């Protein structure tokens, strides 16, 4: 009796169609796994999925909160996409975001005159970008000078940045009138980022993020520097033969990523937080790695993936309050999306075929 088995068969060439369909299939697979997870937890799967993917989209307030999450994710993901396209695996964007928050927040606190204004906001944002570039520059210098692994160095610098933030808010930046709580004083209203939509928390950071996405696309696809970066990432030997500088690619990609990550951190402090606290990010720098790959390392594609990741964050918060689920549910969905993407990406190089046996 003949038997059939499902086998993977190598494609003659990688499928361009599947490279773009893979993220969509990964999201659908994540939704399916999420439904099974809700069933296992004893919840109505339709109600659970509605909390994650429908409730945040019901009104303008929900959309504004989504935009608030999209802004830092998109800023960081654009920078990471540029790094990864150059084969520079910067895993420490979370640390660069933290340094940006420290430098931007400290500048705003120092310059806070009770009135604020566009000039001080601009200086604070530039200080945040400089902080992110400094932290990414350390990674570039150690890789360039000592051939240290940028993966390990950037990751270890995340923990140093977080400890530095804790040291500062427990020390010199702590509000003397804050009843000994580890936080800085609140910034004046004039130092907070302008709102894009009135009566919401959505600030101009979302505009910066969209401009960064456009700028990243122009840089990679319409500039000579971007062409050199892409060639160096896809074919290092060809890039060396053509005389393209690998050092310049290393420094430029890391500094761009550091600047965007630092800007994201500064926007968090000058936006929804309004002060420095021991934690300035729920893990945007790590989540943006998934965002970058789901967006196919394309500065415009990451807009879609950052929106999906923002849904996970908002949905996770709603699931805690409405379904009584733990806060870890957000990380579970992020992990499912990552593994679903890795599984679906297999279909870029291989196709499924039924094979007859016997």
N, C-alpha and C positions, 0 to 999 in steps of 0.2 A: 504494500500500500504506500502510495506516494505521500511524502511529508513535505511541508513547506516551512521554511525558516526565514526570518527577517535578518538580512545582512547589510553591513555597511560596505559600499563599493566606492573606491576612489574616483573622483571626477577628473577628467582630462585637464581641466583648468578650474580654478576657484570660481564659484558661482557669484556673480555680482548681484544677482537678484536676491539670493539668500543672505548676502552680507547686509542688505537693508531690511529684509523680512525677519531676520533673526531677532533683533530687539523687540519687534512687535510680537513674535511668537513667545519670546521670553516673558513679556508682560502678561500675555494671556495665560501662560503656564503658571505664572506667579499668582494670578487671580484664582486659578483652579486649585492650586496647592493651598492658598489662603482659605478657600471654602472648606477644603478637607480639614484644615487646622481648626476652623471654627466648630466643625462637627465634632472633632475629637475633644474639644474643650467644653462641649455641651451647649453651644450657642447655635442659634439659627444662622445658617451660612449666608442666606440672602440679607438678613438684617446686618450681619457683621460686614459683609462687603459693601452694603449701602452706607454704613458708617465711614468706611475707608474711602470710597470712591464717589459717593453721591452727596452726602451731607456737606462736605466742604464747598460744593459748587451750587448750593441752593440760593445764595443771596450775595450781594455785593460785599458784605463783611467777610464771608468765606473766601471769596476770590481775592480780597485784599490780603488776608492772612496767608493765602497760598503764595501770593506775590512776595510777601515778606520772607518766606522760606526760599523761594526760587532765587531771589537776588544773590545771597552768598553762595548758594550751590552753583549757580550759573557762572558767577565771577571766577570761582576756583576751578570749575570744570573746564572753562576756556583755557586757562593757564596750563592745566594738567594735559589737556588735549595737545597743546603745542609741545610740551615736554615729551609726552609719550610718542608723538609723531617723530621726534628726533631721537628716539630710543634712549631717552634720559628718564629713568623711572624714579621720579620724585614722589615718594610716599609721604613726605612730611608737610603737606600743605596745611595740616591742622596747626603745626607749630608756627608756620609763617603767618597764618591767620591770627594766632595768639600774640605774636610779636607786633603785628599791625595794630591789634587792639590796644596793646600796652603803649606803643609809641603814639598812636592817634589819641588815645584817652589821656595820656600824660600831657601831651601838647595842649589839648583842649582844657584840661584842668589848670595848667599853668597860665594860659592866655585868657581864661574865663574872667571877664570884667563885669559880669552881671548883665551885660547887654548882648554880647555876641555879635553875629553878623556873618556875611558871606565870606569875608576875608579870613576870619579866624577858622571857620568851618573848612575852607579850602586848605589852609595851612595844616590843620589837624588831619585831613584826609591824605595830604602829601606826606605827612610824618608817618602815617600808618603804612603807606606804600613803601616808604623808605625802610621801615622796620621789617616788612616782609622781604624786601630785597636784600637787606643785611643778612637775614636768617638763611635765605636761599643762596646768597653769595658764599656763606660758609660752606655749604654743601659743594658748590661749584669749585671753590678753592681747594678743598680737601681732595676732591676727585681729580682736579687738574694737577695739583702739586704732588700728591702722594698716591694717586690712583685708588683712593678709598672708594668703597661701594656707596654710590649715592642712595641706594635703598636703605642700607643700615644707618648711614650717617643722618639722612633726613628723618628717619623714624626716631632715632635716639634724641635728636634735637627737639622733637615734639614734647617729650617729657621734661627736657630742660626748660623749654619755654613755659610750660604749665607750672613748673615749680617756681620759676622766676615771677610769674604773675601772682602766685600765692604769696611769695615773699614780699612783694610790693604792696598788695592790698592788706596784708597783715602788718605792714610796716609803714614806710614813708608816705604811701598814697592813701592810707586809711583815714576816713573822715573822723576828725577829732570830736565831732558832735554826733557820731553815729552809734553811741552806746556800746562801743567796743566791737561792733560787728565788722567782719572782714570785707569792707567795701569802701570805695571812694565816695566823696560827696557827689550829690546829683549835679549834673551839668545844668547851666541856665537854659531856659527855654530858647533863647536866641542862638544857642550852640547846637540845637538838635536839627537834624536834617529836615528840609521842607517836605511836607506831605504831597503825594501825587493826587490822592483822592481825599477830600475833606471828610472829617469824622471817621477816619480809619487810621491804621498804623502804617500804611504803605507809603514809604518814603522814596526819595529820588534814587536810592540805591538800585532799584529795579531798572531805572533808566541807564545808570552806569553799567549794569550787567548786560543789557541789550546792546549798548554801544560797544562793550567789550567783545560781545559775540560777533558783531559786524566787523569790528577792527581785526579780530582774530581771523575771520574768513578772508578779509582783504590781505592780511599779512601772509597767510599760507598760500593763497591761490593767485595773488596779483602782485607779489613783490619778489625781487631777486633773492632777498634774504630768506624769505619763506621757501622759495624753490630750493635753495641750498640746504635748508634745514630738512626738507622732505627727502631730498636725495640722500643726505647723510643718514637719515633714519632707515630708508628702504635699502640702500646699497652703499654701505660705508666704503667699500673698496673703490667703487666708481667715484664717490665723492673725493677720496684722496687722490685718485688719478686725475680728476678735474681740477685739483688744487683748492678745493673747498676746505676751509679751516674747521676742524672738529672742535678746537678750543672755543672759537667764536660761537659755534652752535651750542656748545655746553653752557657757556656763560649767558648768552642771550635768552635761551629757552628757560633757564632757571630763574633769571632775573625778571623776566616777564611774568612767570608763574608766581614768583614771590611778590611782585608788585600787586597783582590782581588779588592774591590771597590776603595780603596786608590791607588792601582797600576793603575787602569783605569784612575783615576784623574791625577796622575803624568805623565802617558803616553800622556794625552791630552796636558799638559803644555809643556812637552819636545818633543812633536810631532808636530801636525798641528798648534798649537797656538804659541808656542815659547815664551810665556810671560804669566803673570797673568793679567786677566781682571775681571771686576765685574761678568761676567758670563762665566763659564768654561764648561757648559754642557747644551744642549737643552732639558734635562730631561731624560737622559739615565738611571738614577737610578730608576725612576718610570716606564719607558718603559720596563726595564728589568724584572719587576714583571710579566708583560704580557708574556714576552719571556720565563720566567721560567715555567709558567703554560702551555703555548702552547707546550713547549718542554717536558711536562709530568714530570717536576721536575727531569729530567735525565740529567746528565752532558754532555752526548753526544747528546741527543735529542735537547738540547738548541742551538746546532750549526745550525740546520735547522730553528728554530724559530728566532734566531738572524739575520739570513740572510733575512727572510721575513720582520722583523722589519726594517732592514737597507734599504730594498727596499722602505718602506714607507717614510723614511726620505729623501732619494735621490729623490724619485718620487714626494714628496711634494715640494721640492726645484725646481724641473723642472716644476711642475704644476704652480708654482707662476710666473716663467719667461715666459713660453710658452702658458699657458692658462689663465693667469691673475687671478688665484684663490688666496684666502687669505692663509696666512701661517698656519692657523688653520686646513687646510685640512689634514695635517699629523696627528694631534690629533684626527680628526674625524675618520680616517681609523683605528687608534689604538683602539679607543673606540668601533668601529664596530667589530673589531676582538675579543676584550674581551667579548662583549655580545654574539657574535656568538659562542665563545668557551663555555660559560656558558650554552647556549641553547643546543649545541650539546652534552655536558657532561651529560645531562639528559638521553640520550640514553644509557649511560653505565649501569644505574640502571633500566631503563624502556625500553620497546619496543612498537612501534606503531602497533596497531591492528584495523582493521575495525570491528565494532560491528553492528549487524543487530538489528533493532528495529521495532516493529509493525508487 
